[in-house]
Amino acid sequence: MKFIPMMGLICLSFVSAQCQSQTGPFCYYQEDLILLASVINSEASGESYQEKLRVGNVVLNRVDSKRYPNNLYDVIYQRKQFSGICSKLFRYDPKGDRGDIESIKAAKALLCGDRVLKENIIGFFNEKRATNKKFVARIKKKVVFTSDAHSYFRT
């Protein structure tokens, strides 16, 4: 992905909209915030703020990777990648419950440059809930670490 410097800040999309941030200087587009917060909420609902940061960081790592599309929309909607987008938790509600608000906060932090994972970590899964056991068996050797909710793997 190509980062666009704007007044010394980073924007992650080519969508024409004003960049916005949590503290004043602008560093993201509203469309990107909505998409990232929605996928974070759908994949890490009920998890800790740190887990939400990790999930969102994986999405952004994919945007940066040459193996995936170079924009948030295409990464998030890529076929068979994020099952959470089909759930009722894939939503953006700035006045919602704690999970919504934490997902939005995590998305803002990530879009403004706060990263918690190395850039080669491009996926996660929940082994207890995974339905594709062949995928889990194949990817297990690439797992870098496992949190309470997900196992994270590298390229």
N, C-alpha and C positions, 0 to 999 in steps of 0.2 A: 504494500500500500504506500502511496505517496502522501506524506504529511504536507499540508499547506501552511507555511508560516504566515500569520496575519498579525501585524503589530507585535511581533515577538511571541505570539501564541500559536498553538497548534490546533488545526481543525481537521477532522477526520473524514470529511465528505465533500463532494462537489455539488451538493444540493444548494440551490441559491436560497439562503436564509441567513438571518443574522446569527452569529455565534453567541452563545450565552454561557455563563458559568455561575458557580455557586457564590463567588465572593466579589464580583464586579468585573474584572477583566474577562473578556470573552474568549472561550476556548472550545466551544462545541456548537453544533447545530441542534436545534430543537428536535428535528426528525431523528437524528442519531440518538439523542437522549431517550426519546420515546421507545425506539426499537431496542436499544441495549437494556434499558430498565425493564422492559416487558419480557425479554428473554431471561434476564437474571431472575425476575420474579417467578417465571414459569419453571425454571430449572432448579432454583434454590429457595423456593418458598418454605418458610418455617425453619430455615437454616440460619446460622450466625451471619453477622455482617461480613466477617472475614471470608466465609464461604461464598457469599454473594460477590465479593471482590474477585475471588478466584475464578468463579464461573464467568463473570464478565471479562476478566483478563484473558481467558481462553478464547472467547469470541474475538477480541481485538488481536490476539496473537494470530488467529486464522486470517484476519483481514491483512495482516502484515506478511503472512507467508505466501510464497510463490505457488504453493500447492492448492490454495483456495482462492475464491473470488476476492477482488481487492476493494470491496465495499461492504458495509454492515448489512444492508438489505439482502444482498445475494448470499452472504455467509449464513445469515440467520435462516433464510428460507431455502437453503440448499437441501435437496431431497435427502431424507433419512439421516439428518444430522442432529437436530434438536427437537426431540419428541414433545417437549413442553409447549411448543408453539401451537399445538392442537388442543391444549387444555384451556379451561376457563381462567387459569392463572396468567395467561399471556395477555396482559392488559397493562395500561398505564393509568394509574389513579393517584394524582398528586395529593389528594385529600383522603386517601384510603387508609387501610390499617397499617400497623407497624411494618409489616413485610413489604408493602408497596413503597412506603416512605424510605425504608432502608435500601430497597432495590434502586430507587431513584438516586439516593445519596451515593451509593456505590457506583452507579453509572456515571454520575457527574465527576466523581473523583477519578475514575479510570479515563474518561474522556479528556480530563484536564492533566493527564500525565502520570497519575499515581498508579504504578504497576506493582503487583505482588508476586508475579511468577516470571520465570525466565521465558524468553520469547520462543523457545523450542517446545514448550508445553502447549499442545494444540487440541487436547481432548480430555474428556472426563466421562465416567460412567459410575453407576451405582450397582455394584455387583449383586446385591440382594434383590434389586428390582429389575435387573437386566433380563430381557426376554430373548436376546440373541446370544446364546451360550457359546456358539462358535466364535463370534466376534470377541467375547470376553476372553476365551481361551487363547486366541491369536494375539490379542493386544496386551495381555498380562505381562509379557516380558518387557514391554516398553513403559510400564508404570514407574513413575518417578517417586510418588508418595501417595499415601491414602489418608484422607481426613475422616472425620466421623461420618460424612455424607457421601463423598465421592473418591474415586481413585483417579488420579491425573496422570496422563501419559504424554510422552514426547514424540517427536517425529521420528 
